[in-house]
Amino acid sequence: MQARYEDFVRDVLITLHMNLRELRERKNFADPEELDHIEAKLLAYEEMLSILRDSADQFRIPRQELGL
């Protein structure tokens, strides 16, 4: 069961990183009215990664093992 949890966490992190990359690229070409929405989503994804990093530190899980 533990391997499934590790796969799950890695999948979530990969998705977060992909979404962040896509939003950063879109931000460069965004219309002014779309920019606020993109920036809000970027902040939310970055906050989520920060929470995961802090949690990994608390549980003494090396960030590199999770892709953080």
Secondary structure, 3 states (H helix, E strand, C coil): CHHHHHHHHHHHHHHHHHHHHHHHHHHHHCCHHHHHHHHHHHHHHHHHHHHHHHHHHHCCCCHHHHCC
